[in-house]
Amino acid sequence: MNTEDHDEDSPAERKMRFLFQLRSRGVTDPRVLEAMEGIDRGLFIRGQFADRAYEDTPLPIPCGQTISQPSVVGLMTQALGPRPRDTVLEVGTGSGYQAAVLSGLCRRVYTVDRHRRLVQEAELIFQQLGLSNITAQVADGSRGLPDQAPFDRILVTAAAEDPPGPLLAQLKIGGIMVVPVGQSDAVQTLIRVTRTETGFDYDELRQVRFVPLVEGLGQT
């Protein structure tokens, strides 16, 4: 099927192909698939890349950031395992797509980004979609949100050299954090951290590539 054929697809056909891509790359949790089916990724991508919104690929967004490829969003969400009554912290709002997916899976999502423009643009989409259980704010994500802690789940969408200590401290006993870890742009590993009564358990999930987790606030 060529690009012209894709352009002529009906919304139903496009959605079916989108979900097939997710399943074929390991996203099998029915709740995650249902949540991703309900959020149109096309709303979160503007400009010259808008026609590629339904491809399984990362794409550039403003402020030098990216929107993750859908299969990675699905796999990270699946690994996080958010439950209906959970409060979730997302570090790295970006386009807002990941937070929107999470909103259908838990009670409340707090999402933070160091770039004011990204937070403001994401908030407009959340309002458009009627996602009232998302709170977005400009903040240094490496420090988390201590005023709202502890969290049942924490999802980090930028790579740190090690799981950040302030975020680990804001995780409830029994809570889970999913975070990309690596010292270079080329070699990063997605880690699932579970907080126990006595410490933290770490599971390596897969190789990934994310923008780095940067301390402080952005200029935009």
PyMOL CGO cylinders between C-alpha atoms (Angstrom):
from pymol import cmd
from pymol.cgo import CYLINDER

trace = [
    CYLINDER, 0.00, 0.00, 0.00, 1.52, 3.34, -1.00, 0.3, 1, 1, 1, 1, 1, 1,
    CYLINDER, 1.52, 3.34, -1.00, 1.25, 6.76, 0.63, 0.3, 1, 1, 1, 1, 1, 1,
    CYLINDER, 1.25, 6.76, 0.63, -1.55, 7.85, -1.70, 0.3, 1, 1, 1, 1, 1, 1,
    CYLINDER, -1.55, 7.85, -1.70, -3.60, 4.84, -0.62, 0.3, 1, 1, 1, 1, 1, 1,
    CYLINDER, -3.60, 4.84, -0.62, -3.07, 5.82, 3.02, 0.3, 1, 1, 1, 1, 1, 1,
    CYLINDER, -3.07, 5.82, 3.02, -4.35, 9.32, 2.33, 0.3, 1, 1, 1, 1, 1, 1,
    CYLINDER, -4.35, 9.32, 2.33, -7.59, 7.88, 0.97, 0.3, 1, 1, 1, 1, 1, 1,
    CYLINDER, -7.59, 7.88, 0.97, -8.22, 5.56, 3.92, 0.3, 1, 1, 1, 1, 1, 1,
    CYLINDER, -8.22, 5.56, 3.92, -11.42, 6.06, 5.87, 0.3, 1, 1, 1, 1, 1, 1,
    CYLINDER, -11.42, 6.06, 5.87, -11.05, 6.92, 9.58, 0.3, 1, 1, 1, 1, 1, 1,
    CYLINDER, -11.05, 6.92, 9.58, -12.16, 3.38, 10.45, 0.3, 1, 1, 1, 1, 1, 1,
    CYLINDER, -12.16, 3.38, 10.45, -9.52, 1.82, 8.18, 0.3, 1, 1, 1, 1, 1, 1,
    CYLINDER, -9.52, 1.82, 8.18, -6.84, 4.14, 9.52, 0.3, 1, 1, 1, 1, 1, 1,
    CYLINDER, -6.84, 4.14, 9.52, -7.76, 3.26, 13.11, 0.3, 1, 1, 1, 1, 1, 1,
    CYLINDER, -7.76, 3.26, 13.11, -7.75, -0.46, 12.33, 0.3, 1, 1, 1, 1, 1, 1,
    CYLINDER, -7.75, -0.46, 12.33, -4.28, -0.22, 10.78, 0.3, 1, 1, 1, 1, 1, 1,
    CYLINDER, -4.28, -0.22, 10.78, -3.07, 1.87, 13.73, 0.3, 1, 1, 1, 1, 1, 1,
    CYLINDER, -3.07, 1.87, 13.73, -4.23, -0.76, 16.24, 0.3, 1, 1, 1, 1, 1, 1,
    CYLINDER, -4.23, -0.76, 16.24, -2.73, -3.57, 14.15, 0.3, 1, 1, 1, 1, 1, 1,
    CYLINDER, -2.73, -3.57, 14.15, 0.64, -1.80, 14.29, 0.3, 1, 1, 1, 1, 1, 1,
    CYLINDER, 0.64, -1.80, 14.29, 0.41, -1.60, 18.07, 0.3, 1, 1, 1, 1, 1, 1,
    CYLINDER, 0.41, -1.60, 18.07, -0.48, -5.28, 18.49, 0.3, 1, 1, 1, 1, 1, 1,
    CYLINDER, -0.48, -5.28, 18.49, 2.24, -6.41, 16.10, 0.3, 1, 1, 1, 1, 1, 1,
    CYLINDER, 2.24, -6.41, 16.10, 4.84, -4.59, 18.23, 0.3, 1, 1, 1, 1, 1, 1,
    CYLINDER, 4.84, -4.59, 18.23, 3.76, -6.14, 21.50, 0.3, 1, 1, 1, 1, 1, 1,
    CYLINDER, 3.76, -6.14, 21.50, 1.02, -3.87, 22.84, 0.3, 1, 1, 1, 1, 1, 1,
    CYLINDER, 1.02, -3.87, 22.84, -1.52, -6.48, 23.90, 0.3, 1, 1, 1, 1, 1, 1,
    CYLINDER, -1.52, -6.48, 23.90, -3.19, -5.11, 27.05, 0.3, 1, 1, 1, 1, 1, 1,
    CYLINDER, -3.19, -5.11, 27.05, -6.87, -4.60, 26.12, 0.3, 1, 1, 1, 1, 1, 1,
    CYLINDER, -6.87, -4.60, 26.12, -7.24, -1.53, 28.37, 0.3, 1, 1, 1, 1, 1, 1,
    CYLINDER, -7.24, -1.53, 28.37, -4.19, 0.14, 26.83, 0.3, 1, 1, 1, 1, 1, 1,
    CYLINDER, -4.19, 0.14, 26.83, -5.37, -0.60, 23.29, 0.3, 1, 1, 1, 1, 1, 1,
    CYLINDER, -5.37, -0.60, 23.29, -8.83, 0.76, 24.10, 0.3, 1, 1, 1, 1, 1, 1,
    CYLINDER, -8.83, 0.76, 24.10, -7.33, 3.94, 25.60, 0.3, 1, 1, 1, 1, 1, 1,
    CYLINDER, -7.33, 3.94, 25.60, -5.11, 4.49, 22.56, 0.3, 1, 1, 1, 1, 1, 1,
    CYLINDER, -5.11, 4.49, 22.56, -8.00, 3.82, 20.18, 0.3, 1, 1, 1, 1, 1, 1,
    CYLINDER, -8.00, 3.82, 20.18, -9.92, 6.59, 21.92, 0.3, 1, 1, 1, 1, 1, 1,
    CYLINDER, -9.92, 6.59, 21.92, -7.22, 9.27, 21.51, 0.3, 1, 1, 1, 1, 1, 1,
    CYLINDER, -7.22, 9.27, 21.51, -6.58, 10.66, 18.03, 0.3, 1, 1, 1, 1, 1, 1,
    CYLINDER, -6.58, 10.66, 18.03, -2.80, 11.13, 17.70, 0.3, 1, 1, 1, 1, 1, 1,
    CYLINDER, -2.80, 11.13, 17.70, -3.45, 13.46, 14.77, 0.3, 1, 1, 1, 1, 1, 1,
    CYLINDER, -3.45, 13.46, 14.77, -4.65, 16.16, 17.17, 0.3, 1, 1, 1, 1, 1, 1,
    CYLINDER, -4.65, 16.16, 17.17, -1.20, 16.35, 18.75, 0.3, 1, 1, 1, 1, 1, 1,
    CYLINDER, -1.20, 16.35, 18.75, 0.85, 16.83, 15.56, 0.3, 1, 1, 1, 1, 1, 1,
    CYLINDER, 0.85, 16.83, 15.56, 0.74, 20.00, 13.49, 0.3, 1, 1, 1, 1, 1, 1,
    CYLINDER, 0.74, 20.00, 13.49, 2.56, 21.43, 10.49, 0.3, 1, 1, 1, 1, 1, 1,
    CYLINDER, 2.56, 21.43, 10.49, 4.56, 19.49, 7.96, 0.3, 1, 1, 1, 1, 1, 1,
    CYLINDER, 4.56, 19.49, 7.96, 4.45, 16.20, 9.87, 0.3, 1, 1, 1, 1, 1, 1,
    CYLINDER, 4.45, 16.20, 9.87, 0.67, 16.13, 10.37, 0.3, 1, 1, 1, 1, 1, 1,
    CYLINDER, 0.67, 16.13, 10.37, 0.15, 13.65, 7.52, 0.3, 1, 1, 1, 1, 1, 1,
    CYLINDER, 0.15, 13.65, 7.52, 2.42, 11.14, 9.31, 0.3, 1, 1, 1, 1, 1, 1,
    CYLINDER, 2.42, 11.14, 9.31, 0.47, 11.15, 12.57, 0.3, 1, 1, 1, 1, 1, 1,
    CYLINDER, 0.47, 11.15, 12.57, -0.71, 7.54, 12.18, 0.3, 1, 1, 1, 1, 1, 1,
    CYLINDER, -0.71, 7.54, 12.18, 2.67, 6.06, 11.37, 0.3, 1, 1, 1, 1, 1, 1,
    CYLINDER, 2.67, 6.06, 11.37, 4.53, 4.16, 14.07, 0.3, 1, 1, 1, 1, 1, 1,
    CYLINDER, 4.53, 4.16, 14.07, 7.36, 6.64, 14.24, 0.3, 1, 1, 1, 1, 1, 1,
    CYLINDER, 7.36, 6.64, 14.24, 8.53, 9.45, 16.53, 0.3, 1, 1, 1, 1, 1, 1,
    CYLINDER, 8.53, 9.45, 16.53, 8.02, 12.94, 15.09, 0.3, 1, 1, 1, 1, 1, 1,
    CYLINDER, 8.02, 12.94, 15.09, 9.41, 16.40, 15.91, 0.3, 1, 1, 1, 1, 1, 1,
    CYLINDER, 9.41, 16.40, 15.91, 7.33, 18.85, 17.94, 0.3, 1, 1, 1, 1, 1, 1,
    CYLINDER, 7.33, 18.85, 17.94, 8.21, 22.40, 19.07, 0.3, 1, 1, 1, 1, 1, 1,
    CYLINDER, 8.21, 22.40, 19.07, 10.98, 23.25, 21.56, 0.3, 1, 1, 1, 1, 1, 1,
    CYLINDER, 10.98, 23.25, 21.56, 13.32, 20.62, 20.12, 0.3, 1, 1, 1, 1, 1, 1,
    CYLINDER, 13.32, 20.62, 20.12, 11.24, 17.77, 21.54, 0.3, 1, 1, 1, 1, 1, 1,
    CYLINDER, 11.24, 17.77, 21.54, 9.53, 14.74, 19.98, 0.3, 1, 1, 1, 1, 1, 1,
    CYLINDER, 9.53, 14.74, 19.98, 6.26, 12.86, 20.20, 0.3, 1, 1, 1, 1, 1, 1,
    CYLINDER, 6.26, 12.86, 20.20, 7.08, 9.21, 20.84, 0.3, 1, 1, 1, 1, 1, 1,
    CYLINDER, 7.08, 9.21, 20.84, 6.11, 6.53, 18.37, 0.3, 1, 1, 1, 1, 1, 1,
    CYLINDER, 6.11, 6.53, 18.37, 2.73, 5.02, 19.27, 0.3, 1, 1, 1, 1, 1, 1,
    CYLINDER, 2.73, 5.02, 19.27, 4.09, 1.54, 19.95, 0.3, 1, 1, 1, 1, 1, 1,
    CYLINDER, 4.09, 1.54, 19.95, 6.55, 2.93, 22.51, 0.3, 1, 1, 1, 1, 1, 1,
    CYLINDER, 6.55, 2.93, 22.51, 3.71, 4.90, 24.15, 0.3, 1, 1, 1, 1, 1, 1,
    CYLINDER, 3.71, 4.90, 24.15, 1.72, 1.67, 24.30, 0.3, 1, 1, 1, 1, 1, 1,
    CYLINDER, 1.72, 1.67, 24.30, 4.57, -0.46, 25.64, 0.3, 1, 1, 1, 1, 1, 1,
    CYLINDER, 4.57, -0.46, 25.64, 5.49, 2.11, 28.31, 0.3, 1, 1, 1, 1, 1, 1,
    CYLINDER, 5.49, 2.11, 28.31, 1.86, 2.43, 29.38, 0.3, 1, 1, 1, 1, 1, 1,
    CYLINDER, 1.86, 2.43, 29.38, 1.52, -1.35, 29.46, 0.3, 1, 1, 1, 1, 1, 1,
    CYLINDER, 1.52, -1.35, 29.46, 4.66, -1.67, 31.60, 0.3, 1, 1, 1, 1, 1, 1,
    CYLINDER, 4.66, -1.67, 31.60, 3.38, 1.06, 33.94, 0.3, 1, 1, 1, 1, 1, 1,
    CYLINDER, 3.38, 1.06, 33.94, 0.12, -0.81, 34.53, 0.3, 1, 1, 1, 1, 1, 1,
    CYLINDER, 0.12, -0.81, 34.53, -2.02, 2.15, 35.67, 0.3, 1, 1, 1, 1, 1, 1,
    CYLINDER, -2.02, 2.15, 35.67, -5.15, 1.17, 37.60, 0.3, 1, 1, 1, 1, 1, 1,
    CYLINDER, -5.15, 1.17, 37.60, -8.51, 2.98, 37.62, 0.3, 1, 1, 1, 1, 1, 1,
    CYLINDER, -8.51, 2.98, 37.62, -7.98, 4.58, 41.06, 0.3, 1, 1, 1, 1, 1, 1,
    CYLINDER, -7.98, 4.58, 41.06, -4.31, 5.49, 40.57, 0.3, 1, 1, 1, 1, 1, 1,
    CYLINDER, -4.31, 5.49, 40.57, -2.75, 8.94, 40.62, 0.3, 1, 1, 1, 1, 1, 1,
    CYLINDER, -2.75, 8.94, 40.62, -0.03, 9.15, 37.97, 0.3, 1, 1, 1, 1, 1, 1,
    CYLINDER, -0.03, 9.15, 37.97, 2.81, 11.62, 37.45, 0.3, 1, 1, 1, 1, 1, 1,
    CYLINDER, 2.81, 11.62, 37.45, 4.12, 12.06, 33.92, 0.3, 1, 1, 1, 1, 1, 1,
    CYLINDER, 4.12, 12.06, 33.92, 7.47, 13.81, 33.55, 0.3, 1, 1, 1, 1, 1, 1,
    CYLINDER, 7.47, 13.81, 33.55, 7.71, 15.38, 30.08, 0.3, 1, 1, 1, 1, 1, 1,
    CYLINDER, 7.71, 15.38, 30.08, 4.31, 16.52, 28.79, 0.3, 1, 1, 1, 1, 1, 1,
    CYLINDER, 4.31, 16.52, 28.79, 5.62, 17.12, 25.28, 0.3, 1, 1, 1, 1, 1, 1,
    CYLINDER, 5.62, 17.12, 25.28, 2.70, 17.08, 22.86, 0.3, 1, 1, 1, 1, 1, 1,
    CYLINDER, 2.70, 17.08, 22.86, 0.32, 15.85, 25.56, 0.3, 1, 1, 1, 1, 1, 1,
    CYLINDER, 0.32, 15.85, 25.56, -0.41, 12.57, 23.76, 0.3, 1, 1, 1, 1, 1, 1,
    CYLINDER, -0.41, 12.57, 23.76, 0.92, 10.25, 26.47, 0.3, 1, 1, 1, 1, 1, 1,
    CYLINDER, 0.92, 10.25, 26.47, -0.97, 12.11, 29.21, 0.3, 1, 1, 1, 1, 1, 1,
    CYLINDER, -0.97, 12.11, 29.21, -4.17, 11.88, 27.17, 0.3, 1, 1, 1, 1, 1, 1,
    CYLINDER, -4.17, 11.88, 27.17, -3.76, 8.11, 26.85, 0.3, 1, 1, 1, 1, 1, 1,
    CYLINDER, -3.76, 8.11, 26.85, -3.10, 7.80, 30.59, 0.3, 1, 1, 1, 1, 1, 1,
    CYLINDER, -3.10, 7.80, 30.59, -6.19, 9.85, 31.41, 0.3, 1, 1, 1, 1, 1, 1,
    CYLINDER, -6.19, 9.85, 31.41, -8.42, 7.02, 30.28, 0.3, 1, 1, 1, 1, 1, 1,
    CYLINDER, -8.42, 7.02, 30.28, -6.68, 4.50, 32.50, 0.3, 1, 1, 1, 1, 1, 1,
    CYLINDER, -6.68, 4.50, 32.50, -6.41, 6.16, 35.93, 0.3, 1, 1, 1, 1, 1, 1,
    CYLINDER, -6.41, 6.16, 35.93, -8.13, 8.57, 38.30, 0.3, 1, 1, 1, 1, 1, 1,
    CYLINDER, -8.13, 8.57, 38.30, -5.80, 11.56, 37.88, 0.3, 1, 1, 1, 1, 1, 1,
    CYLINDER, -5.80, 11.56, 37.88, -2.79, 12.49, 35.77, 0.3, 1, 1, 1, 1, 1, 1,
    CYLINDER, -2.79, 12.49, 35.77, -0.31, 15.19, 36.77, 0.3, 1, 1, 1, 1, 1, 1,
    CYLINDER, -0.31, 15.19, 36.77, 1.96, 16.06, 33.86, 0.3, 1, 1, 1, 1, 1, 1,
    CYLINDER, 1.96, 16.06, 33.86, 4.89, 18.48, 33.94, 0.3, 1, 1, 1, 1, 1, 1,
    CYLINDER, 4.89, 18.48, 33.94, 7.20, 19.95, 31.34, 0.3, 1, 1, 1, 1, 1, 1,
    CYLINDER, 7.20, 19.95, 31.34, 10.00, 22.51, 31.46, 0.3, 1, 1, 1, 1, 1, 1,
    CYLINDER, 10.00, 22.51, 31.46, 8.69, 24.25, 28.31, 0.3, 1, 1, 1, 1, 1, 1,
    CYLINDER, 8.69, 24.25, 28.31, 5.74, 26.60, 28.89, 0.3, 1, 1, 1, 1, 1, 1,
    CYLINDER, 5.74, 26.60, 28.89, 4.69, 26.55, 25.24, 0.3, 1, 1, 1, 1, 1, 1,
    CYLINDER, 4.69, 26.55, 25.24, 4.28, 22.76, 25.25, 0.3, 1, 1, 1, 1, 1, 1,
    CYLINDER, 4.28, 22.76, 25.25, 2.22, 22.82, 28.45, 0.3, 1, 1, 1, 1, 1, 1,
    CYLINDER, 2.22, 22.82, 28.45, -0.06, 25.55, 27.12, 0.3, 1, 1, 1, 1, 1, 1,
    CYLINDER, -0.06, 25.55, 27.12, -0.62, 23.83, 23.78, 0.3, 1, 1, 1, 1, 1, 1,
    CYLINDER, -0.62, 23.83, 23.78, -1.28, 20.47, 25.46, 0.3, 1, 1, 1, 1, 1, 1,
    CYLINDER, -1.28, 20.47, 25.46, -3.79, 22.06, 27.84, 0.3, 1, 1, 1, 1, 1, 1,
    CYLINDER, -3.79, 22.06, 27.84, -5.78, 23.38, 24.88, 0.3, 1, 1, 1, 1, 1, 1,
    CYLINDER, -5.78, 23.38, 24.88, -6.05, 19.87, 23.44, 0.3, 1, 1, 1, 1, 1, 1,
    CYLINDER, -6.05, 19.87, 23.44, -7.02, 18.40, 26.82, 0.3, 1, 1, 1, 1, 1, 1,
    CYLINDER, -7.02, 18.40, 26.82, -9.82, 20.98, 27.02, 0.3, 1, 1, 1, 1, 1, 1,
    CYLINDER, -9.82, 20.98, 27.02, -10.89, 20.23, 23.46, 0.3, 1, 1, 1, 1, 1, 1,
    CYLINDER, -10.89, 20.23, 23.46, -11.14, 16.52, 24.32, 0.3, 1, 1, 1, 1, 1, 1,
    CYLINDER, -11.14, 16.52, 24.32, -12.85, 17.15, 27.65, 0.3, 1, 1, 1, 1, 1, 1,
    CYLINDER, -12.85, 17.15, 27.65, -10.08, 15.43, 29.63, 0.3, 1, 1, 1, 1, 1, 1,
    CYLINDER, -10.08, 15.43, 29.63, -10.79, 16.99, 33.01, 0.3, 1, 1, 1, 1, 1, 1,
    CYLINDER, -10.79, 16.99, 33.01, -8.64, 14.59, 35.06, 0.3, 1, 1, 1, 1, 1, 1,
    CYLINDER, -8.64, 14.59, 35.06, -5.31, 15.95, 33.73, 0.3, 1, 1, 1, 1, 1, 1,
    CYLINDER, -5.31, 15.95, 33.73, -3.42, 18.71, 35.55, 0.3, 1, 1, 1, 1, 1, 1,
    CYLINDER, -3.42, 18.71, 35.55, -0.57, 20.14, 33.47, 0.3, 1, 1, 1, 1, 1, 1,
    CYLINDER, -0.57, 20.14, 33.47, 2.01, 22.58, 34.74, 0.3, 1, 1, 1, 1, 1, 1,
    CYLINDER, 2.01, 22.58, 34.74, 5.41, 24.06, 34.00, 0.3, 1, 1, 1, 1, 1, 1,
    CYLINDER, 5.41, 24.06, 34.00, 7.99, 22.54, 36.34, 0.3, 1, 1, 1, 1, 1, 1,
    CYLINDER, 7.99, 22.54, 36.34, 11.43, 20.96, 36.55, 0.3, 1, 1, 1, 1, 1, 1,
    CYLINDER, 11.43, 20.96, 36.55, 10.44, 17.36, 35.95, 0.3, 1, 1, 1, 1, 1, 1,
    CYLINDER, 10.44, 17.36, 35.95, 13.64, 15.97, 37.45, 0.3, 1, 1, 1, 1, 1, 1,
    CYLINDER, 13.64, 15.97, 37.45, 12.33, 17.15, 40.83, 0.3, 1, 1, 1, 1, 1, 1,
    CYLINDER, 12.33, 17.15, 40.83, 8.84, 15.74, 40.35, 0.3, 1, 1, 1, 1, 1, 1,
    CYLINDER, 8.84, 15.74, 40.35, 5.87, 17.28, 42.15, 0.3, 1, 1, 1, 1, 1, 1,
    CYLINDER, 5.87, 17.28, 42.15, 6.52, 16.92, 45.87, 0.3, 1, 1, 1, 1, 1, 1,
    CYLINDER, 6.52, 16.92, 45.87, 3.36, 18.83, 46.79, 0.3, 1, 1, 1, 1, 1, 1,
    CYLINDER, 3.36, 18.83, 46.79, 1.20, 16.15, 45.11, 0.3, 1, 1, 1, 1, 1, 1,
    CYLINDER, 1.20, 16.15, 45.11, 3.28, 13.10, 46.12, 0.3, 1, 1, 1, 1, 1, 1,
    CYLINDER, 3.28, 13.10, 46.12, 3.26, 10.23, 46.72, 0.3, 1, 1, 1, 1, 1, 1,
    CYLINDER, 3.26, 10.23, 46.72, 2.19, 8.75, 43.37, 0.3, 1, 1, 1, 1, 1, 1,
    CYLINDER, 2.19, 8.75, 43.37, 0.94, 5.28, 42.48, 0.3, 1, 1, 1, 1, 1, 1,
    CYLINDER, 0.94, 5.28, 42.48, 2.70, 5.44, 39.12, 0.3, 1, 1, 1, 1, 1, 1,
    CYLINDER, 2.70, 5.44, 39.12, 5.38, 7.69, 37.59, 0.3, 1, 1, 1, 1, 1, 1,
    CYLINDER, 5.38, 7.69, 37.59, 6.15, 7.73, 33.85, 0.3, 1, 1, 1, 1, 1, 1,
    CYLINDER, 6.15, 7.73, 33.85, 9.25, 9.56, 32.61, 0.3, 1, 1, 1, 1, 1, 1,
    CYLINDER, 9.25, 9.56, 32.61, 9.40, 10.37, 28.89, 0.3, 1, 1, 1, 1, 1, 1,
    CYLINDER, 9.40, 10.37, 28.89, 12.98, 11.65, 28.84, 0.3, 1, 1, 1, 1, 1, 1,
    CYLINDER, 12.98, 11.65, 28.84, 16.20, 9.76, 29.48, 0.3, 1, 1, 1, 1, 1, 1,
    CYLINDER, 16.20, 9.76, 29.48, 18.13, 10.12, 32.73, 0.3, 1, 1, 1, 1, 1, 1,
    CYLINDER, 18.13, 10.12, 32.73, 21.57, 8.73, 33.54, 0.3, 1, 1, 1, 1, 1, 1,
    CYLINDER, 21.57, 8.73, 33.54, 19.98, 7.00, 36.55, 0.3, 1, 1, 1, 1, 1, 1,
    CYLINDER, 19.98, 7.00, 36.55, 16.43, 6.91, 37.90, 0.3, 1, 1, 1, 1, 1, 1,
    CYLINDER, 16.43, 6.91, 37.90, 16.17, 10.37, 39.56, 0.3, 1, 1, 1, 1, 1, 1,
    CYLINDER, 16.17, 10.37, 39.56, 16.26, 10.22, 43.36, 0.3, 1, 1, 1, 1, 1, 1,
    CYLINDER, 16.26, 10.22, 43.36, 13.50, 12.82, 43.88, 0.3, 1, 1, 1, 1, 1, 1,
    CYLINDER, 13.50, 12.82, 43.88, 11.15, 10.78, 41.68, 0.3, 1, 1, 1, 1, 1, 1,
    CYLINDER, 11.15, 10.78, 41.68, 11.96, 7.53, 43.46, 0.3, 1, 1, 1, 1, 1, 1,
    CYLINDER, 11.96, 7.53, 43.46, 11.18, 9.26, 46.76, 0.3, 1, 1, 1, 1, 1, 1,
    CYLINDER, 11.18, 9.26, 46.76, 7.75, 10.33, 45.44, 0.3, 1, 1, 1, 1, 1, 1,
    CYLINDER, 7.75, 10.33, 45.44, 6.70, 6.78, 44.58, 0.3, 1, 1, 1, 1, 1, 1,
    CYLINDER, 6.70, 6.78, 44.58, 4.32, 4.98, 46.94, 0.3, 1, 1, 1, 1, 1, 1,
    CYLINDER, 4.32, 4.98, 46.94, 5.24, 1.62, 48.46, 0.3, 1, 1, 1, 1, 1, 1,
    CYLINDER, 5.24, 1.62, 48.46, 4.11, -0.84, 45.81, 0.3, 1, 1, 1, 1, 1, 1,
    CYLINDER, 4.11, -0.84, 45.81, 4.23, 1.90, 43.18, 0.3, 1, 1, 1, 1, 1, 1,
    CYLINDER, 4.23, 1.90, 43.18, 5.85, 1.60, 39.75, 0.3, 1, 1, 1, 1, 1, 1,
    CYLINDER, 5.85, 1.60, 39.75, 8.00, 4.00, 37.74, 0.3, 1, 1, 1, 1, 1, 1,
    CYLINDER, 8.00, 4.00, 37.74, 8.91, 3.50, 34.08, 0.3, 1, 1, 1, 1, 1, 1,
    CYLINDER, 8.91, 3.50, 34.08, 11.92, 5.53, 32.93, 0.3, 1, 1, 1, 1, 1, 1,
    CYLINDER, 11.92, 5.53, 32.93, 14.46, 5.44, 30.08, 0.3, 1, 1, 1, 1, 1, 1,
    CYLINDER, 14.46, 5.44, 30.08, 18.00, 5.27, 31.46, 0.3, 1, 1, 1, 1, 1, 1,
    CYLINDER, 18.00, 5.27, 31.46, 21.24, 5.80, 29.57, 0.3, 1, 1, 1, 1, 1, 1,
    CYLINDER, 21.24, 5.80, 29.57, 24.34, 7.97, 29.35, 0.3, 1, 1, 1, 1, 1, 1,
    CYLINDER, 24.34, 7.97, 29.35, 24.09, 8.63, 25.61, 0.3, 1, 1, 1, 1, 1, 1,
    CYLINDER, 24.09, 8.63, 25.61, 21.45, 9.36, 22.97, 0.3, 1, 1, 1, 1, 1, 1,
    CYLINDER, 21.45, 9.36, 22.97, 22.32, 6.11, 21.20, 0.3, 1, 1, 1, 1, 1, 1,
    CYLINDER, 22.32, 6.11, 21.20, 22.13, 3.58, 24.05, 0.3, 1, 1, 1, 1, 1, 1,
    CYLINDER, 22.13, 3.58, 24.05, 19.20, 3.80, 26.46, 0.3, 1, 1, 1, 1, 1, 1,
    CYLINDER, 19.20, 3.80, 26.46, 17.28, 1.11, 28.31, 0.3, 1, 1, 1, 1, 1, 1,
    CYLINDER, 17.28, 1.11, 28.31, 13.69, 1.33, 29.45, 0.3, 1, 1, 1, 1, 1, 1,
    CYLINDER, 13.69, 1.33, 29.45, 13.58, 0.44, 33.15, 0.3, 1, 1, 1, 1, 1, 1,
    CYLINDER, 13.58, 0.44, 33.15, 10.62, -0.50, 35.35, 0.3, 1, 1, 1, 1, 1, 1,
    CYLINDER, 10.62, -0.50, 35.35, 11.22, 0.35, 39.02, 0.3, 1, 1, 1, 1, 1, 1,
    CYLINDER, 11.22, 0.35, 39.02, 8.95, -1.09, 41.71, 0.3, 1, 1, 1, 1, 1, 1,
    CYLINDER, 8.95, -1.09, 41.71, 9.14, 0.36, 45.20, 0.3, 1, 1, 1, 1, 1, 1,
    CYLINDER, 9.14, 0.36, 45.20, 9.02, -2.27, 47.95, 0.3, 1, 1, 1, 1, 1, 1,
    CYLINDER, 9.02, -2.27, 47.95, 8.95, -2.11, 51.73, 0.3, 1, 1, 1, 1, 1, 1,
    CYLINDER, 8.95, -2.11, 51.73, 12.73, -2.52, 51.77, 0.3, 1, 1, 1, 1, 1, 1,
    CYLINDER, 12.73, -2.52, 51.77, 13.90, -0.68, 48.64, 0.3, 1, 1, 1, 1, 1, 1,
    CYLINDER, 13.90, -0.68, 48.64, 13.51, -0.81, 44.87, 0.3, 1, 1, 1, 1, 1, 1,
    CYLINDER, 13.51, -0.81, 44.87, 13.36, -3.64, 42.32, 0.3, 1, 1, 1, 1, 1, 1,
    CYLINDER, 13.36, -3.64, 42.32, 14.58, -2.93, 38.78, 0.3, 1, 1, 1, 1, 1, 1,
    CYLINDER, 14.58, -2.93, 38.78, 13.57, -4.66, 35.55, 0.3, 1, 1, 1, 1, 1, 1,
    CYLINDER, 13.57, -4.66, 35.55, 15.14, -3.92, 32.16, 0.3, 1, 1, 1, 1, 1, 1,
    CYLINDER, 15.14, -3.92, 32.16, 12.47, -3.88, 29.44, 0.3, 1, 1, 1, 1, 1, 1,
    CYLINDER, 12.47, -3.88, 29.44, 13.89, -2.86, 26.04, 0.3, 1, 1, 1, 1, 1, 1,
    CYLINDER, 13.89, -2.86, 26.04, 16.20, -0.51, 24.18, 0.3, 1, 1, 1, 1, 1, 1,
    CYLINDER, 16.20, -0.51, 24.18, 14.78, 2.95, 23.44, 0.3, 1, 1, 1, 1, 1, 1,
    CYLINDER, 14.78, 2.95, 23.44, 15.82, 6.45, 22.35, 0.3, 1, 1, 1, 1, 1, 1,
    CYLINDER, 15.82, 6.45, 22.35, 14.50, 9.54, 24.11, 0.3, 1, 1, 1, 1, 1, 1,
    CYLINDER, 14.50, 9.54, 24.11, 15.52, 13.17, 24.46, 0.3, 1, 1, 1, 1, 1, 1,
    CYLINDER, 15.52, 13.17, 24.46, 17.54, 13.76, 27.65, 0.3, 1, 1, 1, 1, 1, 1,
    CYLINDER, 17.54, 13.76, 27.65, 15.96, 14.70, 30.97, 0.3, 1, 1, 1, 1, 1, 1,
    CYLINDER, 15.96, 14.70, 30.97, 17.18, 18.25, 31.58, 0.3, 1, 1, 1, 1, 1, 1,
    CYLINDER, 17.18, 18.25, 31.58, 17.10, 20.03, 34.92, 0.3, 1, 1, 1, 1, 1, 1,
    CYLINDER, 17.10, 20.03, 34.92, 15.63, 23.53, 35.25, 0.3, 1, 1, 1, 1, 1, 1,
    CYLINDER, 15.63, 23.53, 35.25, 13.03, 25.33, 33.14, 0.3, 1, 1, 1, 1, 1, 1,
    CYLINDER, 13.03, 25.33, 33.14, 13.17, 25.99, 29.40, 0.3, 1, 1, 1, 1, 1, 1,
    CYLINDER, 13.17, 25.99, 29.40, 13.24, 29.41, 27.77, 0.3, 1, 1, 1, 1, 1, 1,
    CYLINDER, 13.24, 29.41, 27.77, 9.98, 28.84, 25.88, 0.3, 1, 1, 1, 1, 1, 1,
]
cmd.load_cgo(trace, "trace")
